[in-house]
Amino acid sequence: MKTVKDTLLQRRSIRRYERQPITEEQMGFIHAAIRNTPTSYNGQQFSVIDITDQQLKEQLYELTNQKQIKTCSHFLLFCADFHKIALGAAAKDIEMPEFCNTMDGVLVGTIDASLAMMSAVAAAESMGLGTCCIGYARTAAPEEFARLLHLPQGVMAVCGLAIGVPREMPDLKPKQPDTLVIHRDRYADDATLRDAILNYDRTITAYNATRSGTKTDNDWVGHILGYYREALSYHMLDYLRSQGFDPRR
């Protein structure tokens, strides 16, 4: 097992995996870490679909074009889930509040699922396994994901996680410095942040030009804004409503 320090600070996204399967003991530890995730109110407003069926993984790959989904040992889909509590409410003849129709409800479920995914990442990384978080599981074809995985009303996909035995060890990507991430007592002034952002932009540009494997001329600011422009074509509110979420306040 890795130390906590190495587990957290040496983590990198792994997109190529060996054919070697993950053991039941390893997955048992990952599942236990997921179950012990801290959640809002201890409501545990999330569920995880652990996918190993190769045909199903390849179908999900076709929807996302994320090759690591079909080559990993386990693909986990983390979902916000209010379906379970709705079943409990019906069984006990208690009225189910329209929490799913509030932004707080959507955020609670999303945060719980995200925390659960980080629990899985930490557990997998501690055992020397490789992981890759895949946001396209939420955005590429959400209705098709819901259909293929039989997601009921009150359940929505938040993010996917590929897990497997690493076949690569890419360079560690530079992350934003403390001056951009950690604010002391109050949010930092714009001048300080602007200089730090431009310095970081140059760091990422240099990294992309010199890293092992595929090299690019991508900067950070322009590249991330490109992702934002692409996201303008997503119809996430329509998907949320189709899954029983209708945030109006």
Backbone hydrogen bonds, N-H to C=O, Kabsch-Sander energy under -0.5 kcal/mol:
donor,donor_aa,acceptor,acceptor_aa,energy
2,K,126,S,-2.8
7,T,3,T,-2.6
8,L,4,V,-2.2
9,L,5,K,-2.8
10,Q,6,D,-1.9
14,I,131,T,-2.6
15,R,13,S,-0.5
18,E,165,V,-2.9
27,M,23,T,-2.3
28,G,24,E,-2.4
29,F,25,E,-1.8
30,I,26,Q,-2.1
31,H,27,M,-3.0
32,A,28,G,-2.2
33,A,29,F,-2.4
34,I,30,I,-2.2
35,R,31,H,-2.4
36,N,32,A,-1.5
37,T,34,I,-1.6
42,N,39,T,-1.6
43,G,40,S,-2.9
46,F,44,Q,-2.0
47,S,79,C,-2.0
49,I,77,L,-2.3
50,D,48,V,-0.6
51,I,49,I,-0.7
51,I,75,F,-2.8
52,T,50,D,-0.6
57,K,53,D,-2.5
58,E,54,Q,-2.3
59,Q,55,Q,-1.8
60,L,56,L,-2.2
61,Y,57,K,-2.3
62,E,58,E,-2.2
63,L,59,Q,-1.2
64,T,60,L,-1.4
65,N,61,Y,-3.6
67,K,65,N,-0.8
69,I,66,Q,-2.1
70,K,66,Q,-0.5
70,K,67,K,-0.9
71,T,67,K,-1.3
72,C,68,Q,-1.5
73,S,163,I,-1.5
74,H,163,I,-2.0
75,F,51,I,-2.4
76,L,74,H,-0.6
76,L,161,L,-3.0
77,L,49,I,-2.3
78,F,76,L,-0.6
78,F,159,C,-3.0
79,C,47,S,-3.0
80,A,156,M,-2.3
81,D,45,Q,-1.5
82,F,154,G,-3.4
83,H,154,G,-0.6
86,A,82,F,-1.4
87,L,83,H,-2.1
88,G,84,K,-2.0
89,A,85,I,-2.6
90,A,86,A,-2.3
91,A,87,L,-2.4
92,K,88,G,-1.8
93,D,90,A,-1.0
94,I,89,A,-3.1
99,F,97,P,-1.6
101,N,98,E,-1.4
102,T,99,F,-1.5
105,G,99,F,-0.5
106,V,102,T,-1.9
107,L,103,M,-2.8
108,V,104,D,-2.9
109,G,105,G,-2.2
110,T,106,V,-2.3
111,I,107,L,-3.1
112,D,108,V,-2.5
113,A,109,G,-2.2
114,S,110,T,-2.2
115,L,111,I,-2.8
116,A,112,D,-2.1
117,M,113,A,-2.0
118,M,114,S,-2.1
119,S,115,L,-2.0
120,A,116,A,-2.0
121,V,117,M,-2.5
122,A,118,M,-2.6
123,A,119,S,-2.3
124,A,120,A,-2.8
125,E,121,V,-2.9
126,S,122,A,-1.9
127,M,123,A,-0.8
127,M,124,A,-1.0
128,G,125,E,-1.9
129,L,124,A,-2.2
130,G,164,G,-3.4
131,T,12,R,-0.6
132,C,162,A,-1.7
134,I,160,G,-3.2
135,G,133,C,-0.5
137,A,134,I,-1.1
138,R,135,G,-2.4
139,T,135,G,-1.2
140,A,136,Y,-2.4
141,A,136,Y,-0.5
145,F,141,A,-2.2
146,A,142,P,-2.4
147,R,143,E,-2.0
148,L,144,E,-3.0
149,L,145,F,-2.3
150,H,147,R,-0.9
151,L,146,A,-2.2
154,G,243,Q,-4.0
155,V,152,P,-1.4
156,M,80,A,-2.1
158,V,78,F,-3.0
159,C,78,F,-1.5
160,G,134,I,-2.1
161,L,76,L,-2.5
162,A,132,C,-2.6
163,I,74,H,-2.3
164,G,130,G,-2.1
165,V,20,Q,-0.6
167,R,16,R,-2.6
168,E,16,R,-0.5
180,L,177,P,-1.8
181,V,177,P,-1.3
182,I,178,D,-2.7
183,H,181,V,-0.7
185,D,183,H,-0.8
186,R,184,R,-1.7
193,L,189,D,-2.0
194,R,190,D,-3.2
195,D,191,A,-1.9
196,A,192,T,-1.8
197,I,193,L,-2.8
198,L,194,R,-2.2
199,N,195,D,-2.1
200,Y,196,A,-2.4
201,D,197,I,-2.6
202,R,198,L,-1.8
203,T,199,N,-1.9
204,I,200,Y,-2.6
205,T,201,D,-2.1
206,A,202,R,-2.2
207,Y,203,T,-2.3
208,N,204,I,-2.8
209,A,205,T,-1.4
210,T,206,A,-1.1
210,T,207,Y,-0.8
211,R,207,Y,-2.1
216,T,208,N,-1.9
224,I,220,W,-2.6
225,L,221,V,-2.3
226,G,222,G,-1.5
227,Y,223,H,-1.3
228,Y,224,I,-2.0
229,R,225,L,-2.3
230,E,226,G,-2.1
231,A,227,Y,-2.2
232,L,228,Y,-0.8
232,L,229,R,-0.8
233,S,230,E,-1.8
234,Y,231,A,-1.5
239,Y,235,H,-1.7
240,L,236,M,-3.1
241,R,237,L,-2.4
242,S,238,D,-2.0
243,Q,239,Y,-1.3
243,Q,240,L,-0.6
244,G,241,R,-1.4
245,F,240,L,-3.0
246,D,100,C,-0.8
248,R,101,N,-2.4
